[in-house]
Amino acid sequence: NVTRENLSRIVDVAVGPEKTWSIIDEKRNRIYTYDFDGNLLFAFGDNGTMLGNLGSIEAIAYQGTNMLILDKTNDNITVFQRTEYGNILLQAIAAESTQDFDLAINLWTDVLKRNSNFDTAYIGIGNALARLHKYEEAVEQYKLAYDTANYSLAFGELRQQWISNYLWTLPLAAAVLIFAIAKFLKYANKVNKRVS
């Protein structure tokens, strides 16, 4: 059951590199980072006094690639540096935005080697493949992420591609069928004349 006590309490937002954005949930002492489309990229933080844990988060800001967190309980600023995983993830987003789709596919594949359950990586690969007009492969990636909206778009493009590739065969097949029926009727007519 969702109660008022369970609801998140968002106290600050910061815009990060590559149009990402991070929010602070004061209730859980967690930081959530999303991409431009609102896909969750990563989340971290917890209550406690151990290194990396926070007492009560008040504010967030970016300084280059570092994330600065103001902890009002401990009266300090904690600096979080991006991990290798985070670097690869943001490089993949950057490659997409600069339309370097081959690089984006490679980087999203590296992300999946570290986290095979990350749907955003499958969607990223699917998006890159779709932009390269490789719709059949894109459909498979969207299927892995259960992304029905992009799946439908890519499947529509795949169907359109098939129609434009094979549309010329329909009149040819119709002509062959009409020719075969005419030959059969001519043959049947000869057989009927012989019998009668």
N, C-alpha and C positions, 0 to 999 in steps of 0.2 A: 504494500500500500504506500502510495505517495502522500506524505503529510507535509505540512508547512515546515516542520523541523528538518525534513529530508532534502528540501529543495536547496539547490546551489545558491550561493550569494556571490555574484560577480562584482568585484570592486575596482578592477582596472583592466585596461586593454592596451596593447602595444603593437604597432605594425613592425614586422621584421623584414628580413631580406626576401626577395622574390615574391612580394605581395602576400607573404604569410602574416598571420596575426596570432597573438597569444593573449589569453585571458587568465585572470586569477579567480579561482573559486576559493573565497575566504573560508567558507564552511569546511572544506576538505583540505585546505592548504595545498592545493594542487595547481599546476600551471598546465593549460591545454593549448596546443599550437595547431592551427588549421591552415590549409592552403586557401587560395583565392576562392575556390568553389565551395569551401566549407567542409572539406574532408579532414577528419582528424589525422594529424601527422604523428604527434607524440604527446604524451602526458607524463608529468613527473611531479614529485614533491610529496611530503608527508609531514605529519606532526612529529615533534620530537626534538631532542637536544643533540643527537648524533650529527656528525659532519654531513652536510647536505640536507638535513631536515630543517624545518622552519617552525618558529613559534606561532607567528601570525603574519601572513603576507599582507602588506598594505599597498604596494605599488610595484609596477614592472616597467622596464625600459630596455631598449637595445643600445649597445655601444658597439657598432660594427657587427661582428658575429656573436659577441658575448651578450648574455642576458643578465641584466642587473635586477635583483629582487630586494625590495626594502622589507625587512622583517621588523615590525613595530614592537614585538615582544622583547626581542633581543637587542633592539636599537642598533642594527647593523645592516649593511648592504652585502648580500651574497652574490658573487659573480659566478655564473654558470657558463662554461665553455662548451661549444658543440662537440659532440662525439663524432667518431668516424662515420657511424651510421647516419647521424644527422647531416653531416657534410655531403655524403653521397645522395641522400634524399633531396637536399636543397639543390645540388648540382643537377639532378634529374629534372626538377621543376624548372631550373634556369635553362636547361637544354630544350625543354618544351617551349618555353617562352621565346627563345631565339630561333625556333624552328629547326634545330639540329636533331631531327627525329631519330636518326641512327644512334647517336650518342645517348639520347634519352632512353631508348630501348635498352642499351647496354647498362646504363646506370640503374634503371628500374629493375633490371635482372639482378644486378648486384644487391639491391635492396631486398629482393625476394630471397636471395641466398642467406641473408641475415634474419629475415622474418617472412616465412612462406605464407603466413596468414594475413598479409597486409593487402587488403582489397584495392587500396589506392594505387599500389604498384601495378596490379593487373590492369586497372583502368588506364593508368599512364601508358603502359605498353600498348593497350588497345587504341588509345587516342593517337599515339605516334604511328601505329600501323595503318589506322584509318586515313591519316593525313598523307601517308605514302601510297594510298589507294590499294592497300593489301587488306581488303575487307574480310576475306575468308579467315585470315589469321586474327584479325581484330575481333571478329565475332567470338572466336574461341577464348580470347582473353576476357572479354566482357562476360562470357558465360561463367568463367572461373570466379569472377567477382560478384556474380548475381546482379549485374547492372543491366536491368531490362531496358532502360531508356536508351542507353548507347548501343546496346545489342540491337534494338529495333532499327535505329538509324543506320548502323553498319549493315544489317541484313537487308534493309531497303536499298542501300547503295549496291550491295552484292547482287540483288535481284535486278536492279537497273543495268548493272554491268553485263549480266547474263543476257538480258533482253537485247541490249545493243550489240552483243557479240553474236547472238544466234537468231535475231529477228529475220535476217535474210533467208534462213533455212525454212521458215514457215511457208512462204509462197512456193518455194521449190518443192517442199514436201507435198503441198496441196496440188501442184501441177503433176507430180509423179503419181499421186493417188488418183487424180482425175484420168490421167493417161491409162493407168492400170485398170480402172473401172471401165473405161471405154473399150480397151482391148478385151476385157472379160465379157462385156456385153456383146461385142462383135463375135467373139468365139461362141458364146451361148446362143446367139442368133443362128449361126451356121449349124450348130448341133440340133437346134430345134427344127430347122428346115429339113435336115436329113431324116429326122425321126418322123416328121409329118409327111 
